[in-house]
Amino acid sequence: MLVSKLKVLRSHGKQFIPDLQGVKLPDTFRGRPRITGPIPSELAGELERICPVGAITAEPFSLDTGRCVFCNECAMRAPQHIVFTSDYRLSSADRDALVVRENAPEAIDFRADKVRTCIHRLFGRALKLREVSAGGDNATEMELNASMNVNFDFSRFGIDFVASPRHADGVVLTGPLTENMARALEICYNSIPAPRILILAGSDAVSGGLFADSPALQRDFLDRYPVDLYIPGNPVHPLTFIDGIMTLLGHYRREPWLQAQ
Ligand code: SF4
């Protein structure tokens, strides 16, 4: 009985990805945008107008990955100026670092100096997170689930989702934060013993995304509590999520070789 089970296990081989940092996503993946300037002002104005979420500012030209829904409209209109690279390392501890400007070849700056010192010390070896979907469409939520599947196996690093905020060290917020979830989110967040972590996953959570101007949102919670990590994406790729958390905990660094991608 045991021998036959071992044989089955052996025939499956290794299903997890041994080196998550070594994974290269296909060129069709839309990750960090690269902007080649100068962009003529007429074209820049047109790009600002066609962006459905106001992620593009024409003057001076910039693209806010915290708002972007990666629809590719701008890159199709100006392929000589905007390219979405397959670099999935999009997160930062600083909201302003998510804005990509003309001729900025570097990887997104993680701003490790903004990370609270207690985070490495207290959560570097184990981190339990409670996920709160506040008006989310289940896209990023499914990708967060996928980060724990047999391929990505994120829990091998001691990081897990838990069912109760009482067992958690922090909250991962997905969705644009609707009014009917605002109170529930705050109760959940305050049920976690301090110091606690707050992570925004996905463009909806970071900026409101497509729903930013909706009267159904109530996002003042984010003005009252410190955010530790911003993770762009629509939805967030599991590798983007894993990279963000591991960099927040000090296990990954934005290596210089990434800047050449
Ligand atoms: S890819 Fe992003 S920046 Fe470009 S048009 Fe779409 S939402 Fe706007």
Residues whose N, C-alpha, C, O or C-beta is under 5 A from the ligand:
A	BS01	SF4	I50 C51 P52 V53 A55 I56 L63 C68 V69 F70 C71 N72 E73 C74
